[in-house]
């Protein structure tokens, strides 16, 4: 999660960088990968001085185990987003 500053979300296309978003305070990055363990669909880098809060996958999964329904909901949402990403990429 971005605590302060701005983070750029992008993909590299050859020598060019294609920006998708600028993420700011209070927003999450990498949330899909931390949930399903699959590779990220984009890269992130500080757009300006920034501070982030890191939540590791193991800690998140431990919290989800306490509420399996929430875990199932989150996992379903991530799977649907990944499927949509693949369809858009085609």
Secondary structure as UniProt FT lines:
FT   STRAND          2..4
FT   STRAND          6..13
FT   TURN            14..15
FT   STRAND          16..24
FT   TURN            25..26
FT   HELIX           31..36
FT   STRAND          43..46
FT   STRAND          51..52
FT   HELIX           57..66
FT   HELIX           68..89
//
